[in-house]
Structures are given as C-alpha cells and as structure tokens.
C-alpha cells in the first residue's frame, strides 16, 4: 500500500509528541492511584495509554526522518 501522507512540518510533529507525552504522564499518575485500580475503566485506560506510547514512538521515528531529510 502506498503512503500518500504529505510531508509534515517537524515543529508540528514535535508539538504533537510533547502533547502526547504530557497526556501519558497524567494517565500514568491516574493509573498509579490505588483507588483507580478498582474502577471498571482502569483496564481500558491502561490499554489506551499503551497505544498512545506506541504512537509516540512512531511519531519520534517520523520526526527523525523529517529532520534528516530537511535541508536548512
């Protein structure tokens, strides 16, 4: 399958990474709270947080590629 994604601005990708990392920090704080472990939403939040962590890894790879291919 061909990737038709346009080349994005590295600054935008970096801001997206920072926002997702802040979200992960807040979620990890929520997940560490023993009271929240009893909530029915705990497992869904945990899985979603793991998914966001993987998304950050992919975005960091994209950022590195963009920075390597950018001619300043």
N, C-alpha and C positions, 0 to 999 in steps of 0.2 A: 504494500500500500504506500502510495506516495504521500509525503508530508508537504502540504500546501501552506503550512504556517509561515506567516511573514516574519522577517527578522525583527525582533523586538529591541527596543532601546534597553541597554544594560542597566541604566538607572531605574527603570520601571521594574525590571526583574529583581533587582536588589531590594527595592522597597517592598515588593511582594514577599520576598524571603524574610525580611525583617518583621513584617506584619504577622506572617505565619509563625515565626519563632516566638513572638510575644504571645500569640494565641496558645501555642504549645506550653509555654511557661505557666500561663493561667490555668490551663486544663490539668497540667501535672500537679499544680497546687490543689486543685479540686479533687483529683484522684488520690492524693496523699491523705486527704481528710478521712479519718476512720468512719465518721458518720455517713459519708457519701458512699462508702463501700456497701452499705445496706440498701441503697436506693436501687430501684429497678432500672434506672438509666445508666448505672455505673459501667456495665459491660459495653454498651453502645458508645459511650463517651470514650472509653479506653480504646476501642477498635477504631473509632473515628480519629482519635489523636494519633494512633499509629499510622493511619492512612495519610494524615497531614505531614507526619515526619518523613514519609516516603516521598511525598510531593515536594518537600523542601530539598531533599537530596537531588531530585530530578531538576529542580529549578537551579540549584547550585551548579550542576553539570551544564545546564543551558547557559548560565551566566559565564562560566569559564570559557565555553565555546565562543560566546559573543565577544568576550574580551580578547580572545586570541585572534579572532577574525576581524577585529576593528582596527582600522589604520588611522592613527592620530597624527 
